[in-house]
Amino acid sequence: MITTRKPLSQSKPNIIQTVRSYSKQLLGFIRQRVNTDEDAEDILQDVWYQLSNVPELDAIEQIGSWLYRVARNRIVDKYRKQKPESLEDFGYEDEDGMFSFKEILLADDTTPESAYLKELFWEQLTLALGELPEEQRQVFVWNELEDETFQQISDRTGVNIKTLISRKRYAVMHLRERLLSLYQEFVNN
């Protein structure tokens, strides 16, 4: 059986009409599920691009359902591709500008204050790491402090990379919460 595609001129009005009909509500749907308006607009563009690549628009029975399914898939893809959290993410903005715990770790120990601050930070980090489950602690130490890649850790332990990323994420969330109180002590003194 030979099928013929509709000329582009016949399918174009359907695409334009679909974009006009669904743009606002689809963008609202996506915005509720991503962090920034830019991300939402990028995902919406991906949805429209995928729609434009459909050979026969009339073959899609429920265009609204199809659009929302594509949008959901793009949102999931975006979250899967996100970069794992890092120690560099331990930063807070105060009235003097950005403060980062990484600065403490790399600080020059020439002054008694910086040496004390660095020692106190390492002490608190060690205590907070001790509160973590073993798997989370190991992944964090290997990846952040020993600069091993997730692939290297996976090869050594046999644990899936996604599992390792998830464990590190939980470790980072716990450490961020614990070190926030330390940061607040420094700011309030």
Rosetta blueprint (number, residue, H / E / L):
1 M L
2 I L
3 T L
4 T L
5 R L
6 K L
7 P L
8 L H
9 S H
10 Q H
11 S H
12 K H
13 P H
14 N H
15 I H
16 I H
17 Q H
18 T H
19 V H
20 R H
21 S H
22 Y H
23 S H
24 K H
25 Q H
26 L H
27 L H
28 G H
29 F H
30 I H
31 R H
32 Q L
33 R L
34 V L
35 N L
36 T L
37 D H
38 E H
39 D H
40 A H
41 E H
42 D H
43 I H
44 L H
45 Q H
46 D H
47 V H
48 W H
49 Y H
50 Q H
51 L H
52 S H
53 N L
54 V L
55 P L
56 E L
57 L H
58 D H
59 A H
60 I L
61 E L
62 Q L
63 I H
64 G H
65 S H
66 W H
67 L H
68 Y H
69 R H
70 V H
71 A H
72 R H
73 N H
74 R H
75 I H
76 V H
77 D H
78 K H
79 Y H
80 R H
81 K H
82 Q L
83 K L
84 P L
85 E L
86 S L
87 L H
88 E H
89 D H
90 F L
91 G E
92 Y E
93 E E
94 D E
95 E L
96 D L
97 G E
98 M E
99 F E
100 S E
101 F H
102 K H
103 E H
104 I H
105 L H
106 L L
107 A L
108 D L
109 D L
110 T L
111 T L
112 P H
113 E H
114 S H
115 A H
116 Y H
117 L H
118 K H
119 E H
120 L H
121 F H
122 W H
123 E H
124 Q H
125 L H
126 T H
127 L H
128 A H
129 L H
130 G H
131 E L
132 L L
133 P L
134 E H
135 E H
136 Q H
137 R H
138 Q H
139 V H
140 F H
141 V H
142 W H
143 N H
144 E H
145 L H
146 E L
147 D L
148 E L
149 T L
150 F H
151 Q H
152 Q H
153 I H
154 S H
155 D H
156 R H
157 T H
158 G L
159 V L
160 N L
161 I H
162 K H
163 T H
164 L H
165 I H
166 S H
167 R H
168 K H
169 R H
170 Y H
171 A H
172 V H
173 M H
174 H H
175 L H
176 R H
177 E H
178 R H
179 L H
180 L H
181 S H
182 L H
183 Y H
184 Q H
185 E H
186 F H
187 V H
188 N H
189 N L
